[in-house]
Amino acid sequence: GSVRDSLNYSDLAEIEVHLPDDIIADKIINLNKTISKQLLVHQQKLNAIKLQQKSLMQLLLTGIVRV
């Protein structure tokens, strides 16, 4: 047979969850916002570079620009 581990409600109720205080939580939130903004900026730069690459490839393939 097989063994199935389970977590009963009484056991679950005994688990302690420690949450950070408000100052630490605010710092984490602000850091997360900053990282999200940076990711957005880098994603926009990447999209612009991909568009530029696509345009340059079209110019090269059509012979308008020669290397």
Secondary structure, 3 states (H helix, E strand, C coil): CCCCCCCCHHHHHCCCCCCCCHHHHHHHHHHHHHHHHHHHHHHHHHHHHHHHHHHHHHHHHHCCCCC
